[in-house]
Amino acid sequence: MTAVLFKNATLLDPANPELQEGFHVLVEDGRVKEVSDRPLQAASAQVIDVAGKTLMPGLIDLHAHVMATQLNLSTQGVLPDALVMMRAVPIMAGMLRRGFTTVRDAGGAGWGLKCAVEEGVVAGPRLFISGHALSQTGGHGDPRPRSDHLPSMELCGCCFRAGYIGRVADGVEDVRKAVRQELQMGADQIKIMASGGVASPTDPIASFGYSEDEIRVIVEEAAGRQTYVMAHSYTADAIERAVRLGVRTIEHGNLVDERVAAFMAQKGAYVVPTLVTYEALANEGAEYGLPPDSVAKIATVRTAGLHSLEIYKHAGVKMGFGSDLLGPSQRLQSDEFRIRTQVLSPYEVIQSATTIAAEVLRMEDRLGRLVPGALADVLVVDGNPYQDVACLLGQGERIPLVMKDGKIFHNELRT
């Protein structure tokens, strides 16, 4: 039995808008065993005194791409598989160091990488994988440039391109088969492209992705495996269409309006804004090889991002935390906190990366809070995140200890 006792903590419980002083948390065998405002006894436990520091649950990023190792996804697909995989390793290690102990990968990561993390072969956050995101020909998940001839993107048993985070499937029966294949290969949820996007070369942002019949069958197949569909979607019309057809989480959602936000709230749909990615693409996209057509599309969604948070909040739509960063911009992951606090309170933003994110993952009893029975994902933070989220920014400089599943991955505390 392995045990760690954190004593004298200032506890941040995302269910409570105030920090709680003088708490003690006992971790045993990867789970939170006990949480008390009275001293706990554990003879065999490693004792860590965190007086003067904040103890909080690990963070959850609901929209990341650990396999997106460069900004230009059109050319990443032709890179050697081993190179893409090895570049993903430090990306995941960086996420864990920043305090993100759980990540929902929104396209690209597969079952093998998830197993490598679970087995401890590589250090990284717990992964909830989507496999390959599904796109129609010419949609957001189709990275092929305009040409005289479109090369095939079909998956087959003799080849695999690790650099492709999406796959193309068209027609009701083909998308049904694609969903079944991704689930067979270990996907935890299904990701689809329900509108155009920025990083892809040939799809206008306002375009629809997939017909209603195609989306309907994708949702049906996912539900048949007791999981759900997340949909890349920007415009109000595309969002309403996806939610009406049974999509559970809307990714990005920048161009929503009040009417559609109210419809989302009525249906119990979630949204996962990803505002930091537009800042990164605007500031660094061209420098790191983002195609000119993509650079030109950034302004359309960037300016609407903050306003969309106001709309979702007013309508009562639950917002999860997402970053959606690519390549070298992955280092900016925590800046999503800073951007959102221009509209939301630090408490609301932290909930998006803890309790709300846990709801989206259907892991409310195991993630997002430090309560008995929860997985022992624990951060020690220098500062009060409810007063200033700056202590969560950067590369973990003010997070001296990171624990995932009861294992300490980083510890700069003097004990």
N, C-alpha and C positions, 0 to 999 in steps of 0.2 A: 504493500500500500504506500502510495506517495501522497504526502499532505503538505500544504502550505497554509500558514496562518498569517493573514494580514491584520495587524492591530493598529488601533488609534487612527482609523481612517476617517476622512471626510467623505461620506458616501454620496455619489450622484446616482440616484435612481430615476430614470426617465419618466416614471409614473408620478413623480413628485417635482414640482417646479422649484423647490428649495433644496439646497444641500443639507445633509444630516451629519452632525458632528459626533465624533466618538464612537464609531462603529468598528466591529470586528467581523472578518469574513474568513471562514474556514473552507479550504478546498481539499477534497479527497478524491483521488482516482479520476481526475478530469471533470468532476462536477462540483458545484457549489454545495457544500454540506450544511453550513449554518451561517446565518447572518444575524448579528445581535448587537444591541447597544450596551451589552454587558460583556466583560472579559470572558473569552473562551479558553478552554483547556484542551490541548492536544499534545501529548507528551512526545510523539515521534515527528511532529510537524516542523518544517522549516519556518521560523518566525521572521516576518518582515515588518518592521515598524515603519509605517507610512505617515506618521504624525506630520501635520502641516501640508499634506498633499491630498489630492482628490483621487478616490478610487471609483472607477466607472466601468461599465461593460464595454467589451470590444465593439468597434464600429463596423457597420455593414454598408457596403457599396452595392447597390442593386443594378447598376449598369456600368460594367467595365468590360474591357477587351484585353485579357492578359496576353493574347496571341497577336495583338495589333502592335507590331514592333517598329512600324514606321508610319508616317502620315499618309504616304501615297500607297493606299491599299491595292491600287491597280497593278503595281509592279511587285508587291509583296508575294503575290501568288506564284511567281516564277522563281522565287528564291529556293535554295535547297531546304528540304524539310528540316534537317538537323540544325541548320543555322537559325531558322525561325524558332524552333523549340528551345534552343539554348539561349536565344535572346529573351525568351519569355521568362526564364528563370530569375534573372535580376529584377525584372518588372514585378514579379510576384513577391520577391523578398522585400522590395521597396514598399509595397502596399502593406505588408505585415509590419514593417518597421514604423510606418505612419499610424499604426493602430487599427488597421482594417483587418480584422480577424476572419471576416466572412465576405465573400464576393459572389454576386450572381453574374456570371459571365454571359454577356448578351450576344455571343456568337464567336466561334472559333475554338474555344477550349473543348477538349474531348475527354472521354472516360479515362484514358491512360494518364493524362496530366492530373486529373482529379485523384486517381489512385496514387500517383507519385507523391502528391502532397499528403494524402492520408497515411501513407506508409513512412513518411519522413525522409524520402529520397531527396526531395527539394523542400526548402522552407517557403511557405506561402500561406495565404488565407485559405480557409475552408471554401471549396468551390461548389456552387450550384450551376451546372452547365446547361447550355442550350444546344450544344452541338453546332451544326451549321445553321445560321439564320436562313430562312426561306424567302426567296424573292422571285418575282416573275421576270421573264426576259426584259431587259431594259429597266428594271427596278433598282431600288437602292442597294440590293445585295448583288447586283451584276456589275463586276468591276471592269468588264471588257470595254476597251475604247471603241469608238466608231471606226469601222473598217469595211473593206469590200466583202469580208467573210468573218462570221463569228465562230471562233473555235468553241468546241464543246466544253461545257462545265459539268457534264454528267459524272457522278461518282461511279466508280467501278471497282471490282475486286483486285485489280492489278495496279492501281495507282492511287495516290493520295497527295494532295497539295496542302501542307500544313498552313501555308500562308493565306489561303482563302478562308475568310471568316463566315462566308455565306455560300449558298448554293442556289442554282436556278431550277425551278420546277414550274411547269405550266399545265393548267387543266385540272379538273377535279380529281381524276384518278391518279395523275402524277403527283399532285400535292398530298393526296391521301397516302400514297406509297412513301413519299419523302418523310412525312411525319412518322410513319411507322418505322422507317429506317433509322431516323434520328433517335427515337425512343429505344429501339433495339440496341443502338450503340451507346446508350447510357444517358441520354438527355434527361435532365430533371424537369424542364419546362420547354415549350416550343416558342421560338422567336420568329415573327414574320415582319415583312416590310409592307406596311399598310399605306404608305405615302412615299413621295420622293424624299430626297435627302441632300446633304451637303457634300459629303466626301465621295460620293459616286459621280461618275462623269456625265451620264446621259439622261438623267431623270429630273424633270422640273419638280420643285418642292411641292407644288400644289397638285401634282398628279396622284391618282389613286394607285395603290398597289393591290393587286388581286381583285378578282370579281367577288361579288357577294357569295356566290355558290362555292367558290374556292375557300374563302375565309370560313364559311359555315362548316365545311367538311373538316378543315384543320382544327377548329374548335371542338367539333364532335369527336375526332380521333384523340385529341389530347384529353378530353373529359373521360373518354373510355379507359384511359390509363390513370385516372384520378390525378391528373395534373391540369395545367392551364396554359393559355397563350398570352404572350407579351408582344405588343405591336409597336414598332417604330411608326410614329404618326405625328404630323405637324399641324395640319389645318383643322379648323373646326369641323368641316364636312367629313374629312377622313377619320377624325376621332369619333364623331357620332356614329358613323357607319360601323367602325370596328367594335365599339362598345355594344351597339344594338345587336351585333352578330355574335356576341358572347366573349369578346376579348376581355381579359381581367385587368391587365395593366397597360397603360399607355406610356410609351417612352418618348421623352422630349415634350411634346404637346405645347410648343411655344405659341402657336397661333390659334389657341382656343378662344371662344367667346363665352359670355355669361350664360347663354341658353344651353350650350353644350356642356359646360361645366356643371350646371344644375342637373342635366340628364345623367352625367357620370355619377354624381352624388346619389341620385335616385337609384341607379343600378349597382351601387357599391363598388364601382371601378376605382382603381388607384392610378395615380400619375407619378412618373419618375422623371422630374426635370433634370437636365444636365447642362447647366448654364456655363460651367467652367470650360467646357470644350469649345464653345464659340469664341470665348476670350482667347484661348490658346490658338485656335485656328486663325483668328484675325491677326494675332500678334506674331505667330511663328509659322503659319501654314506654308506660305510661299518659300520661306527660308529652308524648310525641311522637305520640300518637294511636293506639296499639295498642288494638284493640277489647277491651272488658271480658271477653268470653268467652275471648280469647286470653291476657289477663293471668292469668286464673284457672288456666290450664293449665300455667303456667311451673313452679310448685313441683314438680309431679309428676316432671319430667325433670331439673330442676336439682339436686336433692339426690342423685340417683343418679349424676351425671356422674363425679365423682372416683372413686367405687367401681368404676365400669365400667373405668377405666384399670387398676386393680389386677387385675381379672378378665382383661382382654385380655393384660396383661403375663404373668400366670401361665400363660395358655394358649398363649402364643407367637404371638398374632395381631399382625401388623405394623400399626402405627398411623401414619397420615399426619396432616399438620397441616391443620386447617380452622378457619375463623372464623365464617362464615355470618351476618355482621352486616348490618344494614339501616339505610339512611338515615344520620342523624347519628352513629349508633353505630359506623360504619365506622372512625372514628378509633381505636377500641379494638383493632384487629386484632392487634397484637403482644402484647396482654395474655394471649393464649392461652398464650404461653410461661410467663408468671408463674403462671398457674393450674395448668398441668400439672406444674410443678416441685414442687408439694405432694405428688406421688406418684412422679414419674419424675425421673431425674437430668437435669441440663442437657444432657449428651451425648445421652441418649435423645430428649429433646425436639427438639434441633437436628437429629438424624437424621430425625425425622418431617417436617421442613420442607426436607430436602435429599435424602439418598440414598433414603429410603423413598418420598418423594413422586416422585422421578424414576422409581422402579420402577413406581409406579402409572401414570405417564404413558407408560411404555415408552420412556423417554429416558435410561436409565442411563448410556449412553456419552456423553451430551451435556449433561446437567444434574446438579446436586447435588454436583459435585466440581470442583476446579481441577486437571485433569489434561490432558496433551496431547490435542488434538482436541476437547475440550469447548467448548461455547459460552462465550464470555467474559462471564459474569455474575459480577461481582466486587464485593464489599463491603470497605471499609476501616472497621474498628470500633475505637473507643476502649474498650479493656477486653478481658477474657477471658471470652467467653460460656460456656465450660465451667465457670468458677468462679461466675459470676453473670450470669444472662440479662438483668439490668436494663439492660445496655448495648444490648440490642436492642429495648427498649420505647420507648413514646412515639411521636413523629413523625419519628424519625431523627436526633434531636439528637446521638446518639453514633455516628452512621454518617456520617462526613464525606465519604465518596465512594461513589457508586453507579454502577456500570457495567453496561450490558446490551448484549449482542451486540457488545462491544468499543467501544461508544460511552459516553462519560462524560456522565451526566445531571445529577449533582450533584457538586460538588468544592469543599470548604471547606478543603482542605489548602494549606499554604504550600509551594510548590515552587520 
